[in-house]
Amino acid sequence: MMSTTNTINSTNTKDSKNNSVSDLVRQLVQDLVPYASARSSMSGGAVWLNANENALAPAYQLDGTFNRYPSCQPKAVIDAYAAYAGVAPEQVLVSRGADEGIELLIRSFCEPKQDSITICPPTYGMYAISAESNQTAVNKVLLVNNEQLDLAGIFATTPKLVFICSPNNPTGDLIPREQIIAVLEQFQGKALVVVDEAYIEFAPSASVVPLLSRYPHLVILRTLSKAFGLAGLRCGFTLAAPEVINALKKLIAPYPIAEPVAQIAAQALAPAGIAQMQQSVATINQLRQEFCQFAQGLEGVQKVWPSNANYVLLQVADAAACVAALINDDILIRNQSSQLGLSQVVRVSIGNPDEMQRLKQAMLNYFSANKRVSA
């Protein structure tokens, strides 16, 4: 009898060794296609214009030791961002980038396998991926002409969350305020309307923060990654009614913001840091305008989207070939042709003056060579 037991255990052990650990992964995760960030999908290069980063990087200093756990919601950061955004501290949540804010909203308000979100492609990919990872359905209502909401299409959905990106990534368009208000009116008592303002510093007058007092179901996402030049910090904010913020606090990690992050964020949100950000934005907006004028004069560029952010979307004859040609010149831009509603487009982040000059020369060389070949 002892011999039989030993034989069975030996067989089970042998079989378990033949099984891959990946078999233990949830089927949902096995099926999920992860978000392809600019950094993960492209490497190398000397000029990085593919991730909408701010090339005009500020410098900050750290102070103190780090042997104690940080505050979950650092008061200095919360108070400073509330003052900057023009809201009360109890309307602010700080998180690991706006991406964590997206995830927390879906986890807090959407019942898995029951609820849905509505998004408006072409738009930021993390809305859909965060929903799918939470077993939440995604209603996709394409933008009209890549710049305005299809209100009838949105109103035909029954979501728990509606995500609107303005300025929109990757097109750079501002969603008309009257359309956002129409969505807020439609979904009162039915759903949260989440306006992603990651790039709002490049068009500050378009912010919908003034609407927070009128619509308790409005949520606004913000970040220090873009205009503040702190993408490596991973620090974002959710602005909403206290009831929404309190719900998110129940699910956020105990220590989401590292002490060094909190220290730098507080410095960035001090008056000197905000003034530095505003000067950076003015420089980038000027460089963007100059690049748009340049691109419109290139025979190989078929369309230049008007942008209100730190990037420009271009339509070309062959997006993959354009990206590859610039890689040969050590310049990275991003092919966005896989986005719903878009075809043969590249997104160019605005770099510093030297980087933009190098980009222009490389694009001149590429399109001139293509013109000679086609002729």
Secondary structure, DSSP 8 states (H G I E B T S, - for coil): -HHHHHHHHHHHHHHHHHS-GGGGS-HHHHH------HHHH----SEE-SS---SS-------S---S---SS-HHHHHHHHHHHTS-GGGEEEESHHHHHHHHHHHHH--TTT-EEEE-SSS-THHHHHHHHTT-EEEE---BTTTB--HHHHHT---SEEEEESS-TTT-----HHHHHHHHHHTTTT-EEEEE-TTGGGSGGG--GGGTTT-TTEEEEEESSSTTS-GGG--EEEE--HHHHHHHHTTS-SS-S-HHHHHHHHHHTSHHHHHHHHHHHHHHHHHHHHHHHHHHT-TTEEEE---SSSEEEEEES-HHHHHHHHHHTTEE-EE-TTSTT--SEEEEE---HHHHHHHHHHHHHHHHHHHHHH-
